[in-house]
């Protein structure tokens, strides 16, 4: 198939090739313009130089000899013989001699003028011929020089374009080797802070967001598969037991349905918590003004206290972030403080600005928590033994940690010596009016 073979040898229309052709075309245009200007200046540089010859006198050998007895006579600039101190008896002969000299000089001057005009015409013709040859030689040599420099400019343009586009090739090679298995790798371009480096940094940021999204998805799948296995197995066992009974009663079937419904509700809450955790780990898409005091007051009113004493000390604390995520953070902290408590205990919630940062703090009474276990509390599905009311999913504080990280907030947890926890979340200070 000749068509395929012809396309195989066709050069690829790359950016480097286009830049090379552009450099070469610009050089050719500039060189041709310079050559035209130079040639025009040479051709029209001024009038042809002329050779002017003025005969002032003829050869001395062609002048008539001075007659004897006229010594001391001289010939002036006009060719007239002027006697100096000549005897008076020789005046007639001197005047005759002067007339002959004048006539001779005039004849010689006319002949020399005609001869000089002939020589001048020939000289001008030769000068024009020489100048024409010089212009032709200049044009030919300039054309050859322009062609050589054009080839040199194309070669240099190819090298310069390759040098300038080297970061693009680096990005292409590195990006070709990145997949979902090694999203942690980055282009990491070095060199001057130009548009190509900015493009590489933008691509690195994109890889970071993709890595976060893939990691969040992997954690969600792992957590969901791990946590949903137990309730699904329980539901299946309940249904199988009910079906295995040859004489089921209404009460047994009702109890089975009730237990299956409870397991389904547990699954629903678990899936919702997992989705919230995944969205939090993905980061923020936009920021808006957030009032921590108002959100905390709503959370305290909405969470059942279970007979505990709830105290609030709410000061002005405004920041920026995702309203829904911050609400989930506050609700999880209050619910966790209520769930992991002791009879007759208390829960305190406060907001304000500390060290220039809007801060939320929730503390409670409850069992003593070992300091070594504090970091474990914020890991998914970690539950302290013997604490709580048995309805926790083990994701509350994990979601709090993910939301705090998404907002760039500083999360600190301290174990109270008498029991319970004190959790403080310090959000970054920002211009709320510009959010």
Long-range contacts (C-beta under 8 A, 24 or more apart in sequence): 15-161, 15-165, 15-168, 16-158, 16-161, 16-162, 16-165, 19-157, 19-161, 19-164, 19-165, 20-154, 20-157, 20-158, 20-161, 21-154, 22-157, 23-153, 23-154, 23-156, 23-157, 23-160, 23-161, 24-150, 24-153, 24-154, 24-157, 27-149, 27-150, 27-153, 27-157, 28-146, 28-150, 28-153, 31-146, 31-149, 31-150, 32-146, 35-139, 35-142, 35-143, 35-146, 38-138, 38-142, 39-135, 39-138, 39-139, 39-142, 42-134, 42-135, 42-138, 43-135, 48-124, 48-127, 48-128, 48-131, 49-127, 50-120, 50-124, 51-119, 51-120, 51-123, 51-124, 52-120, 53-116, 53-119, 53-120, 55-109, 55-112, 55-113, 55-116, 57-105, 58-104, 58-105, 58-108, 58-109, 58-112, 59-108, 62-104, 62-108, 63-101, 63-104, 63-105, 64-97, 64-100, 64-101, 64-104, 66-97, 67-93, 67-94, 67-97, 69-93, 70-94, 70-97, 75-101, 79-105, 79-106, 167-191, 167-196, 167-197, 167-200, 168-196, 171-196, 171-199, 171-200, 171-203, 175-203, 178-207, 180-214, 183-207, 183-210, 183-211, 183-214, 184-211, 209-283, 212-281, 212-282, 212-283, 213-282, 215-281, 216-278, 216-281, 216-282, 217-278, 219-277, 219-278, 219-281, 219-380, 220-274, 220-275, 220-277, 220-278, 223-274, 223-277, 223-380, 223-381, 224-270, 224-271, 224-274, 226-381, 227-270, 227-274, 227-381, 227-393, 228-267, 228-270, 228-271, 231-263, 231-264, 231-266, 231-267, 231-270, 232-267, 234-259, 234-263, 235-260, 235-263, 235-264, 238-263, 269-393, 270-393, 270-395, 273-393, 273-395, 273-396, 273-399, 274-395, 276-328, 276-399, 277-380, 277-395, 277-398, 277-399, 277-402, 279-325, 280-325, 280-328, 280-399, 280-402, 280-403, 280-405, 280-406, 281-402, 281-405, 281-406, 282-406, 283-406, 284-321, 284-322, 284-325, 284-406, 284-407, 285-322, 286-322, 287-320, 287-321, 287-322, 287-430, 287-435, 288-320, 288-321, 288-322, 288-323, 288-435, 289-318, 289-319, 289-320, 289-432, 289-435, 290-318, 290-319, 290-320, 290-321, 290-322, 290-323, 290-326, 291-317, 291-318, 292-317, 292-318, 292-319, 292-326, 292-330, 292-351, 292-358, 292-360, 292-427, 293-317, 293-351, 295-323, 295-326, 295-327, 295-330, 296-330, 296-334, 296-349, 296-351, 296-360, 298-327, 299-327, 299-330, 299-331, 299-334, 299-349, 300-334, 300-349, 302-331, 303-331, 303-334, 303-335, 303-338, 304-338, 305-338, 305-347, 306-338, 306-341, 307-343, 307-344, 308-338, 308-341, 308-344, 308-345, 308-346, 308-347, 309-345, 309-346, 309-347, 310-346, 310-347, 310-348, 310-349, 311-346, 311-347, 311-348, 311-349, 312-348, 312-349, 312-350, 313-348, 313-349, 313-350, 313-351, 313-352, 314-349, 314-350, 314-351, 315-350, 315-351, 315-352, 315-353, 316-351, 316-352, 316-353, 317-351, 317-352, 317-353, 317-358, 317-359, 317-360, 317-427, 318-358, 318-432, 319-358, 319-407, 319-427, 319-428, 319-429, 319-430, 319-432, 320-430, 320-431, 320-432, 320-435, 321-406, 321-407, 321-427, 322-406, 322-407, 325-403, 325-406, 325-407, 326-403, 326-407, 328-399, 328-403, 329-360, 329-399, 329-400, 329-403, 329-404, 329-425, 330-360, 330-362, 332-396, 332-397, 332-399, 332-400, 333-360, 333-362, 333-400, 333-423, 333-425, 334-362, 335-396, 336-392, 336-396, 336-397, 336-400, 337-362, 337-363, 337-364, 337-420, 337-421, 338-364, 339-388, 339-389, 339-391, 339-392, 340-364, 340-366, 340-367, 340-384, 340-387, 340-388, 340-392, 340-421, 341-365, 341-366, 341-420, 342-366, 342-367, 342-419, 345-420, 354-426, 355-426, 356-429, 357-410, 357-426, 357-427, 357-428, 357-429, 358-426, 358-427, 358-429, 359-424, 359-425, 359-426, 359-427, 360-424, 360-425, 360-427, 361-422, 361-423, 361-424, 361-425, 362-422, 362-423, 363-416, 363-420, 363-421, 363-422, 363-423, 364-420, 364-421, 365-416, 365-418, 365-419, 365-420, 366-419, 366-420, 366-421, 367-419, 367-420, 368-415, 368-417, 368-418, 368-419, 369-415, 369-419, 369-420, 369-421, 370-415, 371-415, 374-413, 374-414, 374-415, 374-421, 377-413, 377-421, 378-411, 378-413, 400-425
